[in-house]
């Protein structure tokens, strides 16, 4: 009888151990592979949440990390297609001023030149010069486009080439990327389809703006048998 009890105890111990190992494997499984690209914790958090939740609706998506002045482009499956440095609005902030899209550039005060944060359904289109751009928010005239070099004194190409994001705040609000990156990564990703652009905030957290959740924490709760903790309602446009 004692031997039978020991045998049952050993079996139960093995079952519990196997479940713990399986749970650990699930929790530690990465959701999005950034390949060799350096990415901030916040960018990885949002990418993991996007793919895990399906918030991108099976469309290609872009993450714009304002703090680190970097753009990441992913296909609909969450596979990274490329990344590049970016130039952003010269003013720090996650909002935009009402009616800003109708103003002339010369009428924009320095403090109004922000790149708004939020989730945007984006698509290829044309700007007033007839150039193809990705419209992030048409109403406030914010787009993702090839770097503008019409004013040499702004040194935009040099700013993109430096290893630090500290000198990447120079635009009126649009997102400038290297020409080759736009032509070979951004434009093909949005050809024939819309996509989602996630502009990360710099004055709030991604959880506050998108209603995102920590994927590993959520998986751990599921494995432990606890009901998943629901994400708070997203504020889809932290700005506009």
trRosetta pair geometry for C-beta under 8 A, 3 or more apart (Angstrom, degrees):
i j d omega theta_ij theta_ji phi_ij phi_ji
1 4 5.7 -51 -151 32 32 113
1 5 6.6 33 150 -19 63 104
2 5 5.6 -53 -152 34 34 113
2 6 6.5 34 151 -18 65 104
3 6 5.7 -54 -151 36 34 112
3 7 6.3 35 151 -22 66 105
4 7 5.6 -54 -149 34 32 112
4 8 6.4 31 154 -17 66 105
5 8 5.8 -53 -147 37 31 109
5 9 6.2 33 153 -20 64 108
6 9 5.6 -56 -148 37 31 113
6 10 6.3 33 154 -22 65 104
7 10 5.8 -53 -150 33 31 111
7 11 6.5 30 153 -18 64 105
8 11 5.8 -54 -150 35 32 111
8 12 6.3 30 154 -17 66 107
9 12 5.8 -56 -147 39 30 110
9 13 6.2 34 153 -23 64 107
10 13 5.6 -55 -151 34 30 114
10 14 6.5 30 153 -19 65 103
11 14 5.8 -55 -153 34 32 109
11 15 6.5 32 151 -20 65 105
12 15 5.6 -52 -148 35 34 113
12 16 6.3 32 155 -16 66 105
13 16 5.9 -55 -148 38 30 108
13 17 6.2 31 154 -20 65 108
14 17 5.6 -55 -145 38 31 113
14 18 6.3 32 156 -21 66 105
15 18 5.9 -55 -148 34 28 109
15 19 6.5 27 153 -18 63 105
16 19 5.7 -56 -151 35 32 111
16 20 6.4 32 152 -20 66 106
17 20 5.7 -56 -150 35 32 111
17 21 6.4 32 153 -19 66 105
18 21 5.7 -52 -147 36 33 112
18 22 6.3 34 154 -19 65 106
19 22 5.7 -54 -147 37 32 111
19 23 6.2 33 154 -21 65 106
20 23 5.7 -53 -146 35 30 112
20 24 6.4 32 153 -21 63 105
21 24 5.7 -54 -150 34 31 111
21 25 6.4 31 152 -20 65 104
22 25 5.7 -54 -150 34 32 112
22 26 6.4 30 153 -18 65 105
22 223 7.7 -177 106 -141 83 121
23 26 5.8 -55 -150 36 32 110
23 27 6.2 29 155 -18 67 108
23 220 7.3 80 172 -128 105 59
23 223 3.7 122 -136 177 106 143
23 224 7.4 86 -151 -57 146 60
24 27 5.9 -56 -144 38 30 109
24 28 6.1 11 164 -5 66 114
25 28 6.4 -67 -141 45 24 99
25 29 6.4 43 156 -48 61 101
26 29 5.8 -45 -155 4 29 119
26 219 5.4 -156 134 173 98 124
26 223 5.9 159 68 -73 134 130
27 216 5.2 73 -175 -160 78 85
27 219 4.9 171 -104 102 61 116
27 220 4.9 49 -111 -72 127 83
27 223 6.5 -78 -52 2 102 148
28 216 7.2 45 -88 -130 33 120
29 219 7.8 -148 44 -168 96 171
30 33 6.4 92 117 -75 131 69
30 48 7.6 -102 -169 -103 64 112
31 47 7.4 166 96 119 105 80
31 48 4.1 108 55 -137 133 80
31 51 5.2 164 160 76 111 126
31 52 5.5 -52 -134 -54 152 99
31 78 7.2 -78 151 175 81 154
31 215 5.4 -43 -27 147 144 170
32 44 7.0 -171 69 -149 113 68
32 47 4.2 -102 59 138 167 114
32 48 5.4 -130 8 -77 105 58
32 50 7.9 39 -59 57 143 98
32 51 5.5 155 -66 1 102 144
32 74 7.4 -45 -148 -113 124 146
32 78 5.2 -114 -108 175 92 112
32 80 7.5 94 175 -45 97 95
33 79 7.3 -4 57 -127 99 62
33 80 6.8 -117 95 3 68 108
34 37 4.6 -104 162 62 99 97
34 38 8.0 169 135 -30 137 2
34 39 4.8 -120 -131 -5 164 136
34 44 6.9 -75 -36 -97 133 94
34 47 7.4 105 -71 76 98 171
34 72 7.2 -55 -131 -134 99 141
34 80 5.7 80 -136 -45 42 153
34 83 7.7 24 -167 -37 95 145
35 80 5.4 -123 -2 64 108 133
37 72 6.8 131 133 -110 158 108
37 80 6.6 -140 12 173 137 161
37 83 4.5 86 -132 24 144 150
39 43 4.4 -117 -177 87 102 129
39 44 5.3 121 114 -53 122 88
39 47 7.7 -10 170 -2 156 142
39 65 7.4 175 -150 -43 75 155
39 70 7.6 -145 -111 102 65 143
39 72 6.8 22 -106 -65 121 146
39 83 7.8 -116 -76 -118 97 161
40 43 4.6 98 55 5 80 101
40 44 7.1 -149 94 -2 43 86
40 65 5.7 146 20 -150 122 144
40 67 6.8 48 -59 76 169 119
40 68 5.4 -177 -38 -19 123 143
41 44 5.8 -58 -149 40 32 109
41 45 6.1 39 151 -26 66 106
42 45 5.4 -49 -146 32 32 117
42 46 6.5 27 158 -15 64 104
42 65 7.0 133 84 -127 105 103
42 67 7.5 73 45 29 142 135
42 200 5.7 105 132 -155 123 143
42 205 7.7 -143 -122 -154 117 69
42 206 5.4 153 -163 -24 97 128
43 46 6.1 -56 -149 37 29 106
43 47 6.3 28 154 -18 64 109
43 63 5.4 120 -148 139 90 142
43 65 4.7 -40 -74 -76 120 127
43 68 7.5 -66 -32 37 132 134
43 70 7.6 -28 -84 83 157 113
43 72 6.5 109 -174 2 126 141
43 200 6.7 -80 -83 -50 70 152
44 47 5.7 -55 -143 39 32 111
44 48 6.1 33 159 -19 66 107
45 48 6.1 -59 -150 37 24 109
45 49 6.4 20 155 -15 62 111
45 206 6.0 147 98 63 122 150
45 212 6.6 108 144 128 96 143
45 214 6.8 -50 -141 -105 101 68
46 49 5.7 -58 -146 40 31 110
46 50 6.1 38 155 -27 67 105
46 63 5.8 140 94 -123 127 128
46 198 5.7 177 166 136 138 152
46 200 6.5 -133 -23 -90 156 105
46 206 5.2 -117 -71 -161 105 150
46 210 6.7 100 -126 20 101 164
46 212 6.0 -94 -111 -93 63 166
47 50 5.7 -50 -146 29 29 114
47 51 6.7 17 161 -8 62 106
47 63 6.0 -67 -68 -40 92 152
47 72 7.2 -42 -80 104 129 148
47 74 7.0 137 -138 -46 106 152
47 78 7.2 117 177 -153 91 97
48 51 6.4 -65 -153 41 27 102
48 52 5.9 20 158 -14 66 117
48 215 4.3 -113 149 -5 117 141
48 216 8.0 -22 166 -25 153 79
49 52 5.8 -61 -136 44 28 108
49 53 5.6 8 171 -3 68 117
49 55 7.0 16 132 3 84 133
49 210 7.3 118 107 116 145 136
49 212 4.0 36 169 -155 174 108
49 213 6.0 140 -119 50 115 55
49 214 7.8 -57 -74 -91 104 18
49 215 6.1 -149 -77 -53 56 97
50 53 6.6 -69 -139 47 16 95
50 55 5.1 -92 -134 53 60 106
50 56 5.1 49 179 -31 106 107
50 61 6.0 -141 175 91 150 167
50 63 8.0 -136 -17 -69 150 110
50 78 7.4 159 97 -107 99 101
50 196 7.7 -179 -147 91 126 138
50 198 7.0 -116 -77 -31 134 150
51 54 7.6 24 -174 -70 26 42
51 56 7.5 -6 -80 15 48 122
51 78 3.9 36 -102 -95 132 142
52 215 4.7 173 -38 -117 161 116
52 218 7.5 126 153 67 148 141
53 212 7.7 -134 -9 -130 147 70
53 213 7.6 117 -62 34 125 100
53 231 7.6 -16 -104 -2 144 150
54 57 6.8 76 160 -79 81 33
54 58 7.1 -7 -156 -42 92 73
55 119 7.6 -82 158 -136 122 148
55 196 7.4 179 124 155 83 172
55 210 7.6 49 -175 -178 167 114
56 59 5.3 -135 159 55 88 74
56 60 7.6 -101 174 115 131 10
56 61 4.3 -87 -122 -50 135 134
56 76 7.2 -172 120 -138 123 61
56 195 7.8 -11 -165 -164 105 67
56 196 4.7 -141 -130 29 77 137
57 196 7.1 121 29 -41 94 127
58 76 5.0 36 180 -172 58 117
59 76 5.7 -59 -147 -106 8 97
59 193 6.2 -176 -144 159 96 119
59 194 6.0 -27 -152 92 149 73
59 195 5.0 -173 147 -117 110 50
59 196 5.8 115 81 -12 116 89
60 73 7.1 8 174 -176 115 86
60 74 6.4 174 -159 92 70 57
60 75 5.3 -49 -106 -136 92 37
60 76 5.5 -65 -62 -56 54 66
60 81 7.8 -9 -145 -5 121 140
60 189 4.5 180 166 178 162 98
60 190 6.7 -124 69 -75 135 57
60 193 6.6 107 12 99 103 129
60 195 4.2 -40 79 -116 84 122
60 196 7.8 -175 97 28 45 67
61 73 7.9 175 95 -152 38 49
61 74 5.3 -7 62 60 78 104
61 76 8.0 101 -10 -103 82 43
61 195 5.8 -178 -87 179 39 95
61 196 4.3 -16 -114 66 98 91
61 197 7.2 177 -161 -80 67 30
61 198 6.6 30 175 -6 113 102
62 71 6.3 -11 -172 -170 108 96
62 72 6.8 157 -158 82 57 53
62 73 5.3 -18 -104 -103 85 67
62 74 7.3 -177 -82 21 36 74
62 122 7.3 -29 27 43 123 148
62 134 7.9 89 -8 132 158 159
62 144 7.2 -36 133 -59 169 171
62 186 7.6 32 -94 -123 136 90
62 189 7.7 115 -64 114 99 151
62 195 6.5 73 -11 132 93 128
62 196 7.3 -167 28 96 67 50
62 197 4.6 -11 63 -116 108 74
62 198 6.9 -175 90 28 55 66
63 71 7.3 161 83 -155 51 48
63 72 4.5 -1 54 55 97 106
63 74 7.6 41 -7 -7 96 111
63 198 5.0 -16 -110 70 66 106
63 200 6.7 38 -175 -36 89 105
64 70 7.9 172 -154 89 45 42
64 71 5.4 -12 -106 -106 71 80
64 86 6.7 -52 -144 51 94 167
64 88 7.8 130 172 -97 118 122
64 115 7.5 -109 138 150 141 135
64 144 7.7 -143 -78 -95 131 122
64 175 5.9 -81 -126 -116 141 148
64 197 6.6 25 -12 -179 112 97
64 198 6.9 -175 23 91 73 52
64 199 4.5 -15 63 -114 120 67
64 200 6.4 -156 88 11 60 77
65 68 4.5 -5 125 49 122 99
65 69 7.2 -51 96 13 80 14
65 70 4.8 0 55 59 112 85
65 71 7.5 -160 22 -76 73 33
65 72 7.3 48 -13 -6 104 102
65 200 5.2 11 -115 30 51 138
66 69 7.0 21 -166 -75 33 50
66 88 5.6 129 -135 -150 85 172
66 115 6.0 179 -109 78 123 124
66 117 7.2 -86 -10 -84 141 98
66 199 6.7 51 -42 -179 109 86
66 200 5.8 -150 11 74 86 83
66 201 7.5 -34 31 -171 130 11
66 202 4.9 -90 91 -47 125 118
67 165 7.2 80 140 111 42 158
67 200 7.0 -64 3 103 95 122
67 202 5.3 154 -67 -112 86 101
68 165 5.2 -161 -164 -44 36 158
69 85 5.7 22 127 -161 97 83
69 86 5.4 -153 -179 63 69 71
69 87 7.2 19 -158 -93 115 29
69 88 6.1 -134 -116 -3 84 114
69 165 3.5 165 18 -139 116 106
69 168 3.7 75 -137 82 156 160
69 169 7.7 -115 -88 -52 123 68
70 83 6.2 19 175 179 106 107
70 84 7.2 175 -152 91 69 29
70 85 5.8 -51 -100 -109 69 47
70 86 6.2 157 -109 10 14 95
70 165 7.3 -80 -31 -90 84 125
71 83 6.5 175 89 -150 52 62
71 84 5.7 -12 56 60 97 75
71 85 7.7 65 14 155 82 7
71 86 4.7 86 -25 -47 105 130
71 144 7.3 120 -128 -146 151 128
71 175 6.7 105 -78 171 132 128
71 177 5.7 -58 31 -93 148 127
71 181 7.8 118 74 149 122 140
71 186 8.0 2 135 -81 141 116
72 80 6.3 -58 -171 -131 101 107
72 82 7.9 -177 -148 98 49 40
72 83 4.7 -14 -102 -102 68 101
73 80 7.2 102 79 -160 52 64
73 81 4.7 -55 105 61 99 105
73 82 5.3 7 48 58 110 76
73 83 7.1 -171 16 -78 71 50
73 185 5.2 144 49 158 152 109
73 186 6.1 -143 -85 -89 150 60
73 189 5.3 -129 180 -47 126 165
74 78 5.6 -10 178 -144 133 32
74 79 6.4 146 -158 70 80 32
74 80 5.5 -49 -99 -97 77 47
74 81 6.3 163 -114 1 20 88
75 78 7.3 -50 71 19 66 18
75 79 5.0 -4 38 57 107 89
75 81 5.7 102 -40 -50 85 114
75 189 6.9 -134 -94 -130 64 96
80 83 6.8 -21 -173 -37 123 99
81 185 5.4 150 125 -151 105 94
81 188 8.0 -151 176 84 147 109
81 189 5.9 171 60 -81 163 119
82 181 6.4 -173 136 -146 135 90
82 184 7.4 90 -40 104 168 93
82 185 3.8 -85 47 -118 142 147
84 177 5.2 88 93 -160 130 106
84 178 5.4 -118 -174 20 143 106
84 181 4.0 -22 -38 -116 162 162
84 185 7.4 161 -16 49 121 150
85 160 5.1 154 91 -157 120 71
85 165 7.5 -162 -144 -98 104 80
85 168 6.6 -128 174 -108 106 139
85 177 7.6 157 87 -133 46 69
85 178 7.4 69 57 -28 79 102
86 160 7.8 13 -103 -117 12 94
86 168 6.7 82 92 180 50 131
86 175 5.4 -16 -172 -169 132 88
86 176 6.2 143 -165 71 70 53
86 177 5.2 -35 -105 -85 84 78
87 147 6.5 87 14 -121 126 97
87 156 5.9 -42 -56 -150 163 97
87 159 6.1 69 -95 104 112 130
87 160 6.4 -70 -43 -72 99 89
87 168 5.2 -143 -111 -170 55 77
87 169 7.5 162 -164 -95 69 16
87 170 5.3 -43 -167 47 119 100
87 171 5.2 117 130 -30 100 109
87 175 7.4 150 73 -160 55 40
87 176 3.8 -7 52 56 106 113
87 177 7.9 -158 19 -64 74 35
88 115 4.5 -72 -169 -13 100 148
88 168 6.1 49 17 132 86 95
88 169 5.7 -35 74 -109 84 65
88 170 7.9 95 58 31 39 56
88 171 6.0 -107 160 36 13 112
88 173 8.0 -2 -180 -150 62 25
88 175 6.2 -1 -101 -109 73 68
88 176 7.8 -141 -58 25 35 79
89 93 7.8 -66 103 52 137 84
89 113 4.8 178 -165 144 93 70
89 114 4.5 107 123 -160 158 16
89 115 3.9 -172 0 -29 109 75
89 169 6.7 -11 98 -153 40 86
89 171 5.6 -67 -85 81 38 85
89 172 6.7 -23 -120 133 79 19
89 173 4.2 24 -89 -102 114 47
89 174 7.7 115 -66 22 77 32
90 110 6.6 -69 99 -160 124 80
90 113 4.7 18 43 102 90 132
90 169 4.8 110 -128 151 44 87
90 170 5.6 45 -81 -116 97 16
90 171 6.6 -177 -33 54 77 36
90 172 7.5 -10 5 -90 99 31
91 110 6.2 137 -69 152 110 62
91 111 5.2 116 -125 -149 144 32
91 112 6.6 114 17 49 159 14
91 113 4.6 125 1 65 104 71
91 114 4.8 -67 84 -68 102 72
91 169 7.6 165 -6 178 17 122
92 114 7.2 1 124 -114 11 97
92 169 7.5 -28 -63 -132 72 155
92 202 6.2 -103 -161 102 92 137
92 203 7.4 120 153 -58 95 104
93 111 7.9 66 -14 -180 145 72
93 114 4.1 -64 72 -112 102 142
93 202 7.6 -56 -42 64 6 107
93 203 6.4 5 -130 -23 44 137
94 114 7.1 -108 -44 170 9 134
94 116 6.2 71 176 -152 47 51
94 117 3.8 -29 -150 13 102 116
94 118 7.8 124 176 -35 97 80
94 201 4.5 6 -105 -134 144 92
94 202 6.3 179 -61 37 97 70
94 203 5.1 -131 -7 32 114 105
94 204 6.4 -67 13 17 165 100
94 209 7.4 -110 -178 -97 146 133
94 238 4.8 -40 154 124 119 122
94 239 5.7 -136 145 -78 63 86
95 114 6.5 43 68 89 48 157
95 116 6.1 14 -156 -118 14 93
95 238 7.1 -106 -78 129 63 73
95 239 4.4 156 -128 -141 41 72
95 240 7.4 6 -156 75 66 4
96 100 5.0 -110 170 26 104 147
96 112 7.6 65 -156 -172 62 80
96 114 6.0 -152 -90 71 64 107
96 116 4.6 -54 -31 -63 104 123
96 137 7.9 -171 2 95 156 150
96 140 4.8 52 125 -154 165 150
96 142 7.5 -123 -78 -40 150 130
96 173 7.0 61 -111 -141 114 144
96 239 4.9 51 1 167 84 124
96 240 5.6 -28 44 -176 109 46
97 100 4.5 108 66 -60 84 111
97 112 4.8 -34 -8 -138 135 112
99 102 5.3 -52 -172 36 75 112
99 103 6.8 85 134 -37 83 96
100 103 5.8 -50 -157 16 42 117
100 108 6.9 62 -154 -113 94 106
100 112 6.1 -174 -115 171 122 117
100 140 5.3 30 71 -152 104 90
100 141 7.2 -128 116 37 81 104
100 173 7.5 94 145 -39 137 167
101 137 7.9 -121 -77 121 132 93
101 138 7.6 73 -149 140 150 44
101 139 5.3 -168 5 147 164 44
101 140 4.2 -135 -54 -131 109 25
101 141 4.0 151 -136 -10 82 93
101 142 7.9 -86 -93 -17 101 70
103 107 4.5 -128 -173 82 108 117
103 108 5.6 128 112 -66 136 81
104 107 4.7 88 59 3 81 105
104 108 7.7 -137 96 -20 47 83
105 108 5.8 -46 -159 12 41 117
105 172 5.5 -89 -135 -90 98 161
108 112 5.1 -133 -168 83 82 117
108 113 5.7 94 145 -72 125 87
108 172 5.7 85 78 -153 162 111
109 112 4.7 87 59 3 82 108
109 113 7.7 -140 92 -22 46 84
110 113 6.1 -50 -160 10 36 116
113 171 7.1 -176 176 109 111 51
113 172 4.9 -95 -135 -147 105 46
113 173 5.6 -135 -164 -50 58 81
114 173 5.9 29 78 -111 35 96
114 239 7.6 180 111 -128 125 128
115 142 6.8 125 -139 -144 67 130
115 171 7.4 56 -64 77 108 116
115 173 5.3 156 -84 -160 57 58
115 174 7.5 -111 -104 18 100 2
115 175 6.4 87 -136 -68 136 84
115 199 6.4 -141 144 -165 99 140
116 137 6.7 -13 59 15 132 154
116 140 6.7 46 -3 92 141 158
116 142 6.4 -123 28 -40 101 167
116 173 7.3 23 -11 -164 78 111
116 199 6.6 90 101 86 54 152
116 237 7.3 10 151 -174 129 85
116 238 6.8 173 176 76 83 80
116 239 3.1 -24 -156 -51 117 170
116 240 6.1 49 -166 -112 162 49
117 199 4.8 -145 -129 106 48 97
117 200 6.4 -43 -135 125 111 18
117 201 3.9 64 -159 -85 172 70
117 202 7.2 -172 -61 3 133 68
117 204 7.6 -170 81 47 158 102
117 209 5.7 -65 134 -134 119 154
117 238 4.0 -17 89 60 95 134
117 239 5.9 140 45 -42 55 100
118 198 7.9 -121 118 -143 29 50
118 199 6.0 13 39 50 49 100
118 209 6.3 -132 -98 -178 51 113
118 235 7.3 -87 -118 118 96 77
118 236 5.9 65 -172 147 104 45
118 237 4.0 37 -154 -132 160 41
118 238 4.4 -162 -68 13 85 73
118 239 5.5 -105 -21 10 125 90
118 240 7.2 -36 -2 -60 162 78
119 196 6.4 -13 -168 -170 90 107
119 197 7.6 156 -156 81 42 50
119 198 5.6 -10 -104 -104 72 74
119 209 7.9 149 -23 143 86 95
119 210 6.0 100 -46 -114 118 92
119 234 6.8 17 6 154 139 138
119 236 4.7 -73 55 -155 105 75
119 237 7.1 -100 48 -69 61 53
120 136 5.0 71 98 -178 158 71
120 137 5.6 -98 -125 -62 142 83
120 196 7.0 146 76 -158 44 58
120 197 4.7 -18 64 60 99 97
120 198 7.9 -179 23 -76 71 31
120 199 7.2 28 2 -5 114 103
120 237 7.3 71 -77 -100 83 91
121 194 5.7 10 180 167 92 133
121 195 7.8 156 -157 82 53 30
121 196 6.2 -36 -101 -100 52 67
122 134 5.2 42 162 169 123 100
122 135 6.1 -178 -150 83 77 54
122 136 5.2 -21 -102 -106 121 47
122 144 7.3 29 -168 13 151 117
122 190 7.1 -65 115 -118 96 135
122 194 6.6 150 77 -168 40 80
122 195 5.5 -31 67 71 92 79
122 196 6.9 128 16 -127 90 15
122 197 4.5 48 -19 -13 139 114
123 134 7.0 -176 98 -150 16 69
123 135 6.1 -9 61 48 66 96
123 190 6.5 157 -146 -174 40 117
123 194 4.7 -49 -79 -111 98 80
123 195 7.4 146 -83 22 50 70
124 132 5.9 -3 -169 -170 104 104
124 133 7.4 155 -149 84 58 31
124 134 5.9 -44 -90 -97 53 64
124 135 7.7 107 -159 6 8 81
124 187 6.9 69 -103 -138 129 70
124 190 4.8 144 -42 122 97 120
124 191 6.8 29 -19 -89 150 48
125 132 7.3 157 84 -146 23 61
125 133 6.3 -31 68 66 72 77
125 134 7.6 101 21 -130 77 22
125 135 4.7 8 27 -21 129 119
125 138 7.4 14 48 -95 166 116
125 143 7.8 -114 59 -118 102 130
126 130 5.6 -16 -170 -143 122 36
126 131 6.7 139 -151 65 70 29
126 132 6.2 -46 -94 -93 65 49
126 133 7.1 107 -133 21 18 85
127 130 7.2 -56 68 11 63 17
127 131 5.3 -8 37 56 105 85
127 133 5.1 53 -38 -1 103 134
127 143 6.6 -127 -78 26 111 164
127 145 7.1 -4 -33 -89 137 154
131 145 6.9 75 118 -155 122 130
131 146 7.5 -99 170 31 135 111
132 187 6.8 61 121 -117 132 116
133 143 4.1 34 151 163 132 142
133 144 6.7 155 -178 71 84 46
133 145 4.0 -37 -121 -85 103 109
134 143 6.0 150 77 -168 49 84
134 144 4.2 -13 63 57 110 100
134 145 7.1 -169 27 -67 68 61
134 186 6.2 -109 -25 170 135 115
134 187 7.9 -145 -52 -88 102 54
134 190 5.6 158 -107 -21 113 171
134 195 7.8 -31 -153 52 129 117
134 197 7.4 132 139 -61 125 137
135 138 4.7 16 -178 -72 134 86
135 142 7.9 100 -164 85 59 53
135 143 5.1 -47 -105 -105 46 98
136 142 4.8 -57 68 112 112 95
136 143 5.7 173 6 -111 85 31
136 144 5.8 92 -46 -23 110 89
136 175 7.0 78 -31 9 146 121
136 197 5.1 -75 -126 71 95 157
136 199 7.2 61 -172 -43 141 125
137 140 4.8 9 115 40 119 98
137 141 7.8 -22 96 28 78 20
137 142 4.6 29 48 48 93 107
137 237 7.7 99 -103 -133 135 121
137 239 8.0 -97 -40 73 171 132
137 240 6.5 -171 -163 -124 151 112
138 141 7.2 24 -172 -80 36 39
139 240 7.2 32 83 -178 122 137
140 173 7.4 -96 139 143 104 151
140 239 7.7 -66 0 121 172 132
140 240 6.0 -159 -35 -167 138 94
141 173 7.4 83 95 80 83 130
141 174 7.7 -64 137 -68 75 100
142 173 5.3 -87 -102 134 97 107
142 174 5.8 179 -148 -96 57 59
142 175 7.5 58 177 -10 90 87
143 174 5.3 -7 57 -134 65 110
143 175 7.2 -124 112 37 38 81
144 174 7.3 175 -86 -176 27 84
144 175 4.3 -21 -109 73 74 116
144 177 6.7 21 -179 -5 91 117
144 182 7.8 178 139 -113 88 104
144 186 6.5 -144 126 -155 121 144
144 197 6.9 -171 -27 -116 134 148
145 148 7.6 43 100 -46 115 90
145 174 6.2 -14 25 169 104 131
145 175 7.3 128 19 77 58 64
145 176 6.6 -29 74 -109 71 57
145 177 7.5 173 90 28 24 82
145 182 6.7 33 -173 -121 35 150
146 176 7.3 5 133 -152 25 75
146 177 6.9 -68 -114 69 34 69
146 178 7.7 -23 -144 141 70 22
146 179 4.6 41 -148 -106 116 69
146 182 4.6 -114 -77 31 76 158
146 183 7.7 34 -87 -40 117 85
147 156 5.2 169 180 138 114 125
147 157 6.5 126 123 -80 150 66
147 160 6.2 -69 -89 -43 153 146
147 176 4.3 78 -109 175 64 111
147 177 6.5 -127 -47 76 83 21
147 178 6.2 -5 -13 -101 121 31
147 179 6.4 -84 30 -46 89 74
148 151 7.7 31 129 19 100 85
148 156 6.4 99 74 -1 60 175
148 171 7.7 110 32 -112 119 100
148 176 6.1 -96 9 -111 78 130
149 152 7.1 36 175 -85 80 58
149 156 5.7 -135 -95 54 67 120
149 157 6.1 21 -104 -36 120 105
151 154 4.6 64 98 -5 105 112
151 156 7.9 86 68 -19 80 111
152 155 7.3 41 171 -68 52 52
154 159 7.9 -51 146 -12 77 133
154 170 5.7 121 -174 176 108 133
155 158 4.2 -39 177 43 99 120
155 159 5.7 112 115 -31 84 91
156 159 5.5 -52 -146 33 33 114
156 160 6.6 33 156 -19 65 102
156 170 6.3 -160 -100 94 83 149
156 176 6.4 -54 -169 134 128 159
157 160 5.8 -54 -153 34 33 111
157 161 6.5 27 151 -19 64 111
158 161 5.6 -61 -149 37 34 111
158 162 6.8 42 155 -34 66 97
159 162 6.2 -45 -153 15 33 111
159 167 4.9 -135 -133 122 93 100
159 168 5.6 144 161 -98 109 53
159 170 6.1 -145 -41 -11 178 143
160 168 7.4 84 -89 -115 49 97
160 176 7.6 -105 -74 117 120 105
160 177 8.0 115 -127 -155 132 35
160 178 5.9 143 169 -70 150 88
162 167 5.8 39 52 49 152 124
162 168 8.0 -147 61 -57 107 86
164 167 6.6 73 90 9 98 89
165 168 4.9 -53 -160 16 62 129
167 170 7.6 23 163 -44 64 113
171 174 5.1 -109 168 56 142 71
171 175 7.5 -159 49 -79 165 20
171 176 5.7 168 -68 -14 135 112
175 199 7.9 -141 -64 -106 135 114
177 181 4.9 -97 151 86 114 126
177 182 5.3 139 82 -57 109 92
177 186 6.6 127 67 -35 151 144
178 181 4.3 85 66 7 92 109
178 182 7.0 -164 90 -8 47 83
179 182 5.9 -58 -152 36 31 108
179 183 6.2 21 157 -14 67 112
180 183 5.8 -60 -144 41 30 108
180 184 5.8 -2 169 6 69 117
181 184 6.7 -69 -130 50 21 90
181 185 5.3 -31 -171 32 63 121
181 186 6.5 59 136 -14 74 103
182 185 7.3 -61 -100 55 10 78
182 186 4.6 -37 -137 42 52 128
182 187 6.0 64 159 -27 67 98
183 186 7.8 29 -8 46 17 87
183 187 5.8 -9 -135 18 29 132
184 187 7.7 49 -8 42 12 98
184 188 6.8 -11 -179 -1 31 123
185 188 6.7 -72 -148 41 12 102
185 189 6.4 11 161 -22 56 115
186 189 5.9 -65 -153 32 26 112
186 190 6.6 -4 163 3 64 112
187 190 6.4 -75 -148 48 28 94
187 191 6.2 47 155 -50 67 100
188 191 5.4 -38 -142 4 35 121
189 195 6.4 31 137 -69 100 158
190 193 6.5 -130 -156 73 42 72
190 194 7.4 7 -148 -139 88 23
190 195 5.3 -94 -101 -1 87 124
198 210 6.9 11 -142 -88 116 137
199 238 7.9 -129 83 36 97 115
200 206 6.0 -40 -137 -87 90 103
200 209 7.9 149 -148 57 44 153
201 204 4.5 -18 130 57 155 81
201 205 7.0 12 67 53 123 4
201 206 6.7 -179 28 -79 95 51
201 208 7.4 -51 35 71 157 104
201 209 4.9 165 -25 -43 127 146
201 238 5.5 -91 -82 141 117 173
204 208 4.5 -97 166 75 119 138
204 209 5.8 130 95 -46 123 97
204 238 6.7 -158 46 -150 134 136
205 208 4.8 100 59 3 79 101
205 209 7.2 -160 94 0 43 88
206 209 5.8 -64 -145 44 35 104
206 210 5.5 -12 174 20 75 115
206 212 5.4 -14 133 31 100 135
207 210 7.0 -68 -119 56 18 80
207 211 7.0 42 -171 -124 54 15
207 212 5.3 -104 -101 58 56 79
207 213 7.3 78 -121 -82 101 38
207 231 7.8 -138 -151 -149 84 97
207 232 7.4 72 166 37 87 112
208 235 7.2 -11 148 23 65 120
208 238 8.0 76 111 -112 90 119
209 234 7.2 19 133 -159 42 84
209 235 5.7 -83 -148 65 43 97
209 238 4.3 -31 -131 -70 110 127
210 234 4.9 -19 -178 -133 36 118
210 235 7.8 -76 -64 50 21 61
210 236 7.8 61 -120 -106 55 47
211 231 4.5 102 159 148 86 111
211 232 4.9 -133 -129 82 89 62
211 233 5.6 -95 -95 135 144 14
211 234 3.2 -105 9 -68 117 73
211 235 7.4 136 -35 2 94 55
212 231 6.4 -59 -165 -139 7 138
212 234 7.7 61 -38 -97 59 111
213 217 7.1 -121 165 70 91 109
213 218 5.4 72 131 -54 127 127
213 229 7.2 164 -135 87 136 91
213 231 4.6 -117 -40 -82 108 104
214 217 3.8 53 91 17 116 117
214 218 6.4 167 86 -16 60 86
215 218 5.8 -58 -147 37 29 111
215 219 6.3 28 155 -18 65 107
216 219 5.6 -53 -145 37 32 111
216 220 6.3 37 153 -23 64 105
217 220 5.7 -53 -150 33 30 114
217 221 6.6 31 153 -18 63 103
218 221 5.8 -53 -152 34 32 111
218 222 6.6 33 150 -19 64 104
218 228 5.7 35 -157 -142 92 106
218 229 7.1 -123 -108 44 80 81
219 222 5.6 -54 -151 35 34 112
219 223 6.3 33 153 -19 67 106
220 223 5.7 -55 -146 37 32 110
220 224 6.2 26 156 -15 65 110
221 224 5.7 -59 -145 41 30 108
221 226 4.4 -76 -169 72 85 110
221 227 7.5 -32 155 84 116 25
221 228 5.8 125 99 -106 126 54
221 229 6.5 -124 -123 -6 178 90
222 225 7.8 52 175 -63 30 18
222 226 7.5 -87 -71 60 22 67
222 228 6.0 4 -71 -72 89 98
231 234 7.4 13 134 -52 119 87
235 238 5.7 86 108 -89 112 62
237 240 4.7 -6 153 -36 132 98
